[in-house]
Amino acid sequence: MPLIPEEPQIHESAQGPRATPATGRTAPTPRPVPGPRPAAPSRPGRPGPVRPTPPVQRAPRDVAKPGPSGPAVPAAAAAAPQIQLIPASVESALDAAEEAVDLLLESGRAPGDVLVITTGPQHPWADHELSFGEASYWAQHDAGDDVFYTDAAVASRAATRSVVVVAVNGGPDTVAATALPLALSRAGALLIVCGDPQRINSMLGAGV
């Protein structure tokens, strides 16, 4: 008996999705997604209240005010130079002065620290140097490199030195009386006087 072919059955799944019938409306246009809003401009802030500057503190009234300064205290007077007397006659006064200079140099005094003044005849060194002229003579004094010998008549031109040696080897008493106070003013630390003690004491007006 012949087989009758069956009609093929088409399943819905095999036909694909059914078409949706048209409704006549257009599809809505998608709206853009809004982005972040711009920040609002900042308003200028108002300046804060200005605080007044605190008043300067005044000193308490009970603080004592400085009184007037007292009288100025005078500065201490410079120490007076020592005075040493070497007894000698008029004839030996210059030799005694030279021996005193030698002892000073041996004890460590620099030659430029010593000034020798004569009241009578000048020291031979002064006579020799003056033969080259006074300018050369006083230039050696100003250099201060060696013992300087000078006459009492021009000793006021000499500068102060640590030690002054005076040889009272003659001359009028008025010359010696003027030379001794001058020598004392030129001596920084020590004044040595070579001569007659009685005569020297009377000139100085005090014992030495």
Secondary structure, DSSP 8 states (H G I E B T S, - for coil): -----------HHHH--------S------------------------------------TTS------------------EEEEEE--TTTHHHHHHHHHHHHHHTT--GGGEEEEESSS--HHHHHHHTT-HHHHHHHHHHT-S-EEEEGGGGGGS--EEEEEEE--SS-HHHHHHHHHHHHHHEEEEEEEEE-HHHHHHHHTS--
